[in-house]
Amino acid sequence: MFSRDSWSEILEALSSNWFRTLLTAFGVLWGIFILVILLAAGNGLENGVKQGFDGMATNSMFMWTQTASKPYKGLPKGRRYNFKIQDVEAIKQQVPNLRFVSPRNQLGGFRGSNNVVRGLKTGAYNVYGDYPEIIQQEPMDIIEGRFLNYSDINDKRKVAVIGQAVKTGLYDPGEEVIGTYIKINGVNFMVVGIYKKKSNGGGDAEEAQKEIYVPFTAFSQAFNMGDIVGWMAITAQDGSSITNLKEQVFDVVKARHSIHPEDDRAVGNFDLYQEYSKINGLFTALNFVAYFVGVLVLLSGIIGISNIMLIVVKERTKEIGIRRALGATPWSIRAQVLLESIFLTIISGMAGIALASGVLVLVNSILDGMDTSEMMFINPSVNIGVVVIALVILIVSGLLAGLIPAQTAIKVKPVDALRAE
């Protein structure tokens, strides 16, 4: 491997018919190029999709009440019921490994009636009655003031945290917001904070800013909700899956509200962790497809190199015979052919990696000049591990490509080789 004469011979052999060598190398170059580009594209798509979950507690589910579909304990099917604030404490005590159990109530909506007034301005917004931990379950940045705290909950303070779109709709440009009052269904709330957050699609969509957060206790008192809970946001501890825990949560709720244990329709839910796991599974499958397609394309290039090396061995039959007659060992002949194959494979493969890297740099430079907050394709790239894997594939491929020609070379008898023309 470290013989200068061997490398001189390799370079001379490959450059003697440079056009054939170039065409042979192109197959490997193209295979590695396709492999890297496919993996980078999959990574870019994954980054774009997961941007929508940025900051969100993905190990969560949302739970609400529906009608009972089975009679139980003398109660008819089709009846409706409501969660109670006492259910929250019962769930916390009876179901282990839960990080947050956040009760929520909701009022109005952007398609509903005009329910928020300030002076002569009116707006229709979602109003949520929440606990402070909801900020750890939804991605949200407080850009002015503060968020809700437990002093607000305990004292039933009528305070509100509003979105940027609410500020734009109810306030004049440059007007001071913190400390002012807005009227929600006739009840005054003092604004203590302004938030900015992303929609589920990943962008700073205006609808995601058309929400108002007030303390759960103040909401219940102001709008006569009593101890009723509209729905809950429940997050499991790290290392536990909410998907595995949610049946225990349902059992607690069913027992407290006399719901049949086998009634699967009485409690509605959306399992965010389950959906997030499906997305992760999708990208795992995409990476597998990228490797599968890339390796198949690379294999076609390797077969091309193997065929060309067979031709080279055939052309050098007389030379091999002379070397054998002068005392060259079978291993030295085999090593020479394998080195030529590996050298050609690695050089062409590294050229493919360099070309793919150049394309990715160009694509990322274009994306850097664009607003990617609402895009589903961000930062297509591959990590160093992929490059290492590609190098291993190239080395193994070079060995495989040269193995058959090398074996063919050492089977040539010196006398027969010297007779060859």
MIVOVO-514579 format. One line per 2 residues: their letters; for each residue x negated, y, z of C-alpha. Coordinates in Angstrom, 2 decimals, m for minus. Each point is the difference from the previous one (the first is absolute). Layout:
<recs>
A) X/Y/Z  ... $
</recs>
This chain:
<recs>
MF) 0.00/0.00/0.00  m2.88/2.39/0.78 $
SR) m2.09/m0.96/m3.02  m0.62/2.92/m2.32 $
DS) m0.38/m2.34/m2.95  3.40/m1.56/0.70 $
WS) 1.74/3.39/0.00  m1.83/1.07/m3.16 $
EI) 1.21/m3.19/m1.66  3.56/0.59/1.21 $
LE) 0.09/3.58/m1.34  m1.50/m1.09/m3.30 $
AL) 2.55/m2.81/m0.36  2.96/2.29/0.72 $
SS) m1.25/2.86/m2.19  m0.85/m2.19/m3.00 $
NW) 3.68/0.07/m0.98  1.24/3.07/1.89 $
FR) 3.38/0.24/m1.74  0.91/m3.57/1.00 $
TL) m1.22/0.69/3.54  2.10/3.19/0.15 $
LT) 3.18/m1.77/m1.12  m0.64/m2.82/2.46 $
AF) m0.54/2.44/2.88  3.18/1.91/m0.85 $
GV) 2.18/m2.93/1.07  m1.40/0.07/3.54 $
LW) 0.01/3.81/0.09  3.67/0.09/m0.96 $
GI) 0.94/m2.70/2.52  m1.61/1.84/2.94 $
FI) 1.44/3.31/m1.24  3.53/m1.43/m0.06 $
LV) m0.47/m1.60/3.45  m1.14/3.25/1.65 $
IL) 2.63/2.15/m1.74  2.84/m2.36/0.95 $
LA) m1.11/m0.10/3.65  m0.40/3.78/0.11 $
AG) 3.43/0.54/m1.59  1.60/m2.31/2.55 $
NG) m1.76/1.88/2.79  1.18/3.35/m1.38 $
LE) 3.59/m1.21/m0.15  m0.27/m1.37/3.55 $
NG) m1.36/3.34/1.26  2.88/1.85/m1.65 $
VK) 2.71/m2.25/1.40  m1.47/m0.09/3.51 $
QG) m0.26/3.79/0.02  3.76/m0.03/0.59 $
FD) m0.59/m1.89/3.27  m2.78/2.33/1.15 $
GM) 0.39/0.71/3.73  3.15/m2.11/0.29 $
AT) 0.24/m2.77/2.59  0.46/m2.81/m2.49 $
NS) 0.50/m2.62/2.72  3.51/1.38/0.54 $
MF) 3.64/m0.70/m0.70  3.16/2.10/0.05 $
MW) 3.14/m1.46/1.57  3.66/1.09/m0.12 $
TQ) 3.43/m1.43/0.79  2.40/m1.63/m2.48 $
TA) 3.34/m1.77/0.38  0.13/m3.39/1.72 $
SK) 0.61/m2.77/m2.52  0.93/m2.71/2.53 $
PY) 2.46/m0.05/2.94  m1.63/m0.50/3.40 $
KG) 1.25/m0.18/3.61  3.52/0.93/m1.02 $
LP) m1.14/2.98/m2.07  1.05/0.07/m3.65 $
KG) m2.25/0.11/m3.01  m0.19/3.25/m1.89 $
RR) m0.31/2.09/3.17  m2.48/2.85/0.23 $
YN) m2.28/0.82/2.89  m2.72/2.54/0.85 $
FK) m3.47/m0.29/1.46  m0.32/1.57/3.46 $
IQ) m2.95/1.81/1.53  m0.17/m2.83/2.57 $
DV) m0.78/m2.42/m2.85  m3.34/1.76/m0.53 $
EA) m1.25/m0.76/3.50  1.33/m3.57/m0.20 $
IK) m1.93/m0.62/m3.24  m3.19/1.44/1.51 $
QQ) 0.29/m2.26/3.04  1.08/m3.23/m1.68 $
VP) m2.06/0.02/m3.22  m3.80/m0.05/0.46 $
NL) m2.62/1.66/m2.20  2.13/2.97/m1.07 $
RF) m1.82/3.31/m0.22  2.90/2.37/m0.66 $
VS) 3.78/m0.33/0.21  1.34/3.34/m1.18 $
PR) 3.76/0.69/0.11  1.24/2.42/m2.65 $
NQ) 3.16/1.90/m0.83  0.65/1.86/m3.21 $
LG) 2.21/2.86/m1.07  0.82/1.32/m3.46 $
GF) m2.15/m0.39/m3.08  m1.13/1.94/m3.05 $
RG) 3.07/m1.29/m1.86  2.30/0.60/2.94 $
SN) 1.72/3.12/1.30  m1.82/3.22/0.87 $
NV) m0.96/m0.67/3.60  m2.92/2.36/0.78 $
VR) 0.37/3.77/0.19  m2.38/2.86/0.68 $
GL) 1.43/3.47/m0.35  1.59/0.20/m3.43 $
KT) m1.88/m3.01/m1.36  1.42/m3.52/0.02 $
GA) m1.52/m3.38/m0.88  0.90/m3.69/m0.05 $
YN) m2.77/m2.04/1.64  m0.53/m3.31/1.77 $
VY) m0.08/0.57/3.75  m1.55/m2.78/2.11 $
GD) 0.21/m0.51/3.73  m3.33/m1.63/0.84 $
YP) m2.55/m0.89/2.65  m3.60/1.37/m0.21 $
EI) m1.52/m3.32/m1.16  1.80/0.24/m3.35 $
IQ) m2.94/2.13/m1.23  m2.20/m3.09/0.37 $
QE) 2.40/m2.08/m2.11  0.42/2.43/m2.90 $
PM) m2.76/1.94/m1.80  0.38/3.64/1.04 $
DI) m2.34/2.98/0.47  0.93/2.83/2.37 $
IE) m1.22/3.14/m1.78  1.44/2.53/2.46 $
GR) 1.02/m0.28/3.62  0.49/m3.45/1.53 $
FL) 2.06/m3.16/m0.18  2.53/m1.30/2.52 $
NY) m1.25/m1.17/3.41  1.44/m1.79/3.03 $
SD) 0.64/3.27/1.83  2.43/0.79/m2.80 $
IN) 1.59/m3.43/0.46  0.27/0.17/3.79 $
DK) 1.29/3.59/0.10  2.27/m0.46/m3.03 $
RK) m1.54/3.07/m1.58  1.68/1.28/m3.13 $
VA) m3.14/0.32/m2.08  m0.64/m0.96/m3.61 $
VI) m2.87/m0.86/m2.33  0.82/0.90/m3.60 $
GQ) m1.46/m0.91/m3.38  m1.62/2.40/m2.44 $
AV) 3.02/m0.14/m2.30  2.26/0.99/2.91 $
KT) m2.27/2.96/0.70  0.15/1.03/m3.67 $
GL) 3.79/m0.32/m0.08  0.81/1.83/3.24 $
YD) m2.82/2.53/0.37  m1.37/2.83/m2.09 $
PG) m3.64/m0.18/m1.19  m2.40/1.09/2.74 $
EE) 2.68/m0.05/2.68  m0.98/m1.34/3.43 $
VI) 1.63/m3.41/0.62  m1.26/m1.34/3.35 $
GT) 2.28/1.17/2.82  2.97/0.83/m2.23 $
YI) 3.37/m1.76/0.13  1.97/m2.03/m2.51 $
KI) 3.60/m1.10/0.46  0.78/m3.68/m0.61 $
NG) 3.74/m0.66/m0.12  0.58/3.02/2.19 $
VN) m2.74/m0.80/2.56  m3.12/2.17/0.26 $
FM) m3.44/m1.68/m0.06  m3.32/1.81/0.37 $
VV) m2.62/m0.83/m2.63  m3.26/m1.15/1.66 $
GI) m1.81/m1.57/m2.95  m0.25/m0.37/m3.78 $
YK) m1.08/m3.27/m1.61  m1.18/m1.16/m3.37 $
KK) 0.24/m3.63/m1.06  m0.01/m2.22/m3.05 $
SN) 2.90/m1.80/m1.55  0.02/m3.81/m0.29 $
GG) m1.13/0.45/m3.60  m3.22/1.58/1.20 $
GD) 0.47/3.63/m1.07  0.85/3.09/2.02 $
AE) 3.53/m0.21/m1.42  2.31/2.81/1.08 $
EA) 2.65/m2.36/1.32  m2.48/m1.36/2.55 $
QK) m0.24/3.53/1.46  3.79/0.49/0.31 $
EI) 0.23/m1.56/3.45  0.36/1.33/3.53 $
YV) m1.10/m1.85/3.14  1.58/0.73/3.40 $
PF) m0.30/m1.84/3.35  2.19/m3.10/0.15 $
TA) 1.55/1.03/3.33  0.83/3.52/m1.19 $
FS) 1.49/m1.44/m3.21  2.22/m2.39/1.97 $
QA) 1.20/2.77/2.32  0.52/2.66/m2.68 $
FN) 1.91/m2.23/m2.43  1.91/m2.15/2.51 $
MG) m1.76/m3.27/m0.81  m0.05/m1.17/3.63 $
DI) m2.21/m3.09/0.32  0.49/m1.07/m3.64 $
VG) m3.09/m0.75/m2.13  0.42/0.18/m3.76 $
WM) m3.04/m2.13/m0.89  m3.46/m0.90/1.22 $
AI) m3.56/0.07/m1.32  m1.98/m2.86/1.57 $
TA) m3.78/m0.50/m0.32  m1.97/m3.04/1.15 $
QD) m3.39/0.06/1.69  m3.14/m0.43/m2.11 $
GS) m0.64/m3.70/m0.46  3.71/m0.86/0.14 $
SI) 2.43/m0.09/m2.90  3.36/1.73/0.29 $
TN) 1.26/m2.60/m2.48  m0.66/m2.72/2.58 $
LK) 1.48/2.05/2.86  3.15/1.35/m1.60 $
EQ) 2.11/m3.12/0.66  m0.69/0.46/3.72 $
VF) 1.16/3.61/m0.30  3.19/m1.12/m1.77 $
DV) 0.67/m2.58/2.71  m0.17/2.68/2.70 $
VK) 2.40/2.25/m1.89  2.44/m2.83/m0.76 $
AR) 0.07/m1.13/3.61  0.68/3.53/1.26 $
HS) 2.82/0.66/m2.48  1.68/m3.44/m0.04 $
IH) m1.06/m0.80/m3.55  m0.07/m3.62/m1.14 $
PE) m3.64/m1.25/0.15  0.24/m1.27/m3.60 $
DD) 1.58/3.20/m1.37  m2.73/1.27/m2.34 $
RA) 2.10/2.83/m1.41  0.77/1.88/3.21 $
VG) m3.44/1.62/0.26  m1.41/1.76/m3.04 $
NF) m3.72/0.49/m0.37  m2.78/1.06/m2.32 $
DL) m3.30/m1.75/0.68  m2.72/2.40/m1.16 $
YQ) m2.78/m2.43/0.96  1.53/m2.73/m2.16 $
EY) 0.22/2.32/m2.99  m3.55/1.22/0.60 $
SK) m1.21/m3.62/0.15  1.67/m0.67/m3.35 $
IN) m1.90/2.92/m1.51  m3.28/m1.33/1.41 $
GL) 0.84/m3.42/m1.45  0.67/1.60/m3.38 $
FT) m3.41/1.65/m0.10  m1.68/m3.23/1.09 $
AL) 1.65/m1.67/m2.98  m1.10/2.85/m2.29 $
NF) m3.61/m0.39/1.16  0.21/m3.73/m0.68 $
VA) 1.32/0.67/m3.52  m2.78/2.55/m0.57 $
YF) m2.68/m2.50/1.03  1.66/m2.77/m2.01 $
VG) 0.25/2.02/m3.22  m3.44/1.58/0.44 $
VL) m1.70/m3.33/0.63  1.72/m1.56/m3.03 $
VL) m1.20/2.84/m2.23  m3.46/m0.33/1.54 $
LS) 0.06/m3.76/m0.60  0.51/0.57/m3.72 $
GI) m3.15/2.15/0.00  m1.92/m2.66/1.94 $
IG) 1.03/m2.63/m2.56  m1.33/2.32/m2.70 $
IS) m3.37/0.29/1.75  m0.18/m3.78/0.44 $
NI) 0.67/m0.54/m3.72  m2.62/2.56/m0.99 $
ML) m2.55/m1.60/2.33  0.68/m3.36/m1.67 $
IV) m0.76/1.63/m3.36  m3.16/1.58/1.44 $
VK) m1.16/m3.38/1.31  0.67/m1.53/m3.42 $
ER) m2.01/2.75/m1.72  m2.90/m0.50/2.43 $
TK) m0.11/m3.81/m0.24  m3.50/m0.02/m1.51 $
EI) m1.28/2.49/2.60  1.39/m2.17/2.80 $
GI) m1.69/m3.06/m1.52  m3.37/1.77/m0.09 $
RR) 0.36/1.13/3.61  0.91/m3.50/1.09 $
AL) m2.96/m1.42/m1.92  m2.32/2.47/1.76 $
GA) 1.19/m1.23/3.40  3.01/2.20/0.85 $
TP) 2.20/m1.68/2.58  3.75/m0.49/m0.52 $
WS) 0.63/2.43/2.90  m2.01/2.79/m1.67 $
IR) 2.03/m0.45/m3.22  3.27/m0.06/1.97 $
AQ) m1.00/3.06/2.07  m0.85/1.98/m3.15 $
VL) 3.44/m0.59/m1.53  1.81/0.69/3.29 $
LE) m1.92/3.24/0.52  0.95/1.20/m3.47 $
SI) 3.65/m0.81/0.65  0.08/1.64/3.46 $
FL) m1.89/3.07/m1.23  2.41/0.55/m2.90 $
TI) 3.04/m0.58/2.22  m1.10/2.35/2.80 $
IS) m1.09/2.81/m2.33  3.27/m0.10/m1.95 $
GM) 2.03/m0.36/3.20  m1.67/2.97/1.68 $
AG) 0.64/2.03/m3.15  3.68/m0.94/0.33 $
IA) 0.02/1.10/3.67  m1.67/3.30/m0.93 $
LA) 2.51/0.61/m2.80  2.94/m0.76/2.30 $
SG) m1.45/2.30/2.68  m0.27/2.81/m2.54 $
VL) 3.64/m0.45/m1.00  1.10/0.03/3.67 $
VL) m2.02/3.17/0.68  1.71/1.66/m2.98 $
VN) 3.49/m1.11/1.13  m0.60/1.17/3.57 $
SI) m1.31/3.36/m1.19  3.25/0.45/m1.96 $
LD) 2.11/m1.04/3.01  m1.92/2.37/2.29 $
GM) 1.29/2.89/m2.07  3.61/m1.12/0.40 $
DT) 2.48/m0.01/2.88  m0.05/m3.65/1.08 $
SE) 2.42/0.43/2.95  2.90/m1.25/m2.11 $
MM) m1.95/m2.43/m2.17  0.07/m3.79/0.24 $
FI) m3.61/m0.33/m1.22  m2.82/1.41/2.16 $
NP) m3.79/m0.49/0.09  m0.50/m3.11/m2.16 $
SV) m3.24/m1.48/1.27  m1.76/m3.18/1.06 $
NI) m2.12/m0.53/3.09  m3.54/m1.32/0.19 $
GV) 1.33/m3.47/0.78  1.49/m0.23/m3.50 $
VV) m3.37/0.95/m1.53  m1.73/m2.70/2.07 $
IA) 2.62/m2.54/m1.10  m0.53/1.07/m3.61 $
LV) m3.76/m0.50/0.34  0.50/m3.47/1.47 $
IL) 2.37/m0.84/m2.85  m2.60/1.22/m2.50 $
IV) m2.82/m2.08/1.51  2.13/m3.14/0.18 $
SG) 1.31/0.63/m3.50  m3.54/0.42/m1.34 $
LL) m1.02/m3.30/1.53  3.02/m1.78/m1.43 $
AG) m0.49/1.59/m3.42  m3.62/m1.13/m0.18 $
LI) 0.39/m3.42/1.61  1.16/m1.94/m3.07 $
PA) m2.52/1.63/m2.38  m2.78/m0.62/2.57 $
QT) 0.90/m3.66/0.27  0.08/m0.22/m3.78 $
AI) m3.47/1.55/m0.19  m1.68/m2.46/2.35 $
KV) 1.53/m2.98/m1.83  m1.97/0.87/m3.14 $
KP) m2.89/m2.42/m0.50  m3.30/1.65/m0.96 $
VD) m0.50/m2.22/m3.10  3.54/0.68/m1.28 $
AL) m0.37/3.71/0.72  m3.23/0.27/m1.94 $
RA) 1.68/m1.59/m3.04  2.85/2.57/0.12 $
E) 0.08/2.68/m2.65 $
</recs>
